[in-house]
Amino acid sequence: MLSGIAVEGRDNELYHRLLKQQTWEQQTKEQIEKDIHRTMPGHILFQEAAQGRQMLTNVLLAYSMYNPEVGYCQGMGFITAMFLMYMPEEDAFWLLDCVADCYGLAGLWKVGMVQVRECMQTLNQLMLVHTPKVVAVLEEHGIPSISYVPQFFMTGFLYNFPFDMVVRIWDSFWLRRFDFFYAVAVGVFKITQSITVKFEMEQMMEFLKFRDGPRELDFTIEQLIAGSIHMFNKMKPSQIRLWENEARETIEGAKRQTNPNLTLNTSQARPSDSGHRSPRKFVKKFSSSLTHQSTELQDISIHKPHMRKTRKNRRKKATMHDRTYSLPQNAVPPPLEELESEETAGEGNRVRKKKKQKKAKQKPTGE
């Protein structure tokens, strides 16, 4: 699933040019250097004086220049560090861009964290449906979702769970995309519900620390993955989108009440003091035109012209009627005359067959 790093038309020199230009914001560089020692400190690649720290710094600085709309967020560091364990810097850079764009993580890292708050409210709705008892316990103890939910989404669970468990989560994430994060978050509470509903406040707080807490995890990798996939199959994407839209409207309404003249724009770029234009839009435009043909599909509805009114055909017609076949846009459908001639020929064959059957019945058999 590393398709985002193997684009034929990508500029293989861009990453190195960005590092040579050194046009990043000084404030961003200082923040990355502060956070770098807190990113995967237990892994040998990112321990003090290890080369992984410099590699991670390079990728994050280059991406902050390449995509100033996102810039830098601490959550990006965990995910980028995971990529660097499997690939060189340049590939990790392009894969980071892929998960930001194609898998919907960019909004989690933008200024204002609007999408994070959307995820928090949407997850609360999912938990009210699937784990209402856990929600009641959390509310009873006064534990807000902001104390544990943002790390789930912003770091892809790398902040919360052991690395071997997170790798399995990401194996499924590549296939099922962003909504699988919702499934994992709900699945954690679903598979531990019989335990957590009995927790006092202190026990619940320890549980929510997960790998960093004083107690061992109350679930195994297999239990978490099986529970998450089961939850994913039960979730309805249309309902999730509806809850996300409602959350977005609530957030925008709260912003307008605070500042009536403010228009909330979730895609607003980060303020930049460098004055440099991002090369990202230029690269996206031309690499996509070089490597990706139009994949738009046009729908052609094909109707069966005639069916005898039998019980069997009525069942078949219920499944075949208005069936839509997707064809490539450049595919040319057969001329209408050919379709009509085929229908006429088919009708003629049926008429001739009926006449033969009628004659066979009328032929005397006693001669």
Disulfide bonds with the S-S distance in Angstrom:
none
